[in-house]
């Protein structure tokens, strides 16, 4: 099964990245608040990211796996916590022949927190809220009543995500790492779930 193979590769990369991060001589912790006296935004970093999204559950039958690209902002928020802000874009190709368009554009915005305690440093785990905006590609308002037709005039959905961040390479202000994210959208009558996995390059501004 393609999904199982893809998930196995993703987990293998995550484990390899985790091993590399533990073996690094200088743990990548430059963008985190190190003492209670640090205040919000005492460290700020910007990033670019990319990878692949794996639909889960019913979505596996509706759309194909898709590549994504995006950018992010990380800032110290409180002791052992970083604030994170992500903006990503992906294009899902439809698997359903009855849908009157070839695919769906999706823009994703995420706001949350990452925790980086001493026990798992430099690895970070976190979560937060997500807002997805979707629009059918080449959709026509006359197709509104057909399967998937509600996407022809835009659709916005909200949900939550959980996050694993494994930095494994650091050079001065630059940090490179592996990123894995599970999200659930509060769509009714069925929830929508997706797994995202990819790499990022982060540059510390201050």
Secondary structure, DSSP 8 states (H G I E B T S, - for coil): -HHHHHHHHHHHHHHHHHHHHHH-SS---TTS--STT--TTSSEEEEEEEEEEEEETTHHHHB--EEEEEEEEEEEEETTEEEEEEEEEEEEEB--TTSSSSEEEEEEEEEEEEE--TTTTT-EEEEEEEEEEEEETT--GGGTTSTTGGGGG-EEEEEEEEEEEEEEEEETTEEEEEEEEEEEE--SSS-EEEEEEEEEEEEE--
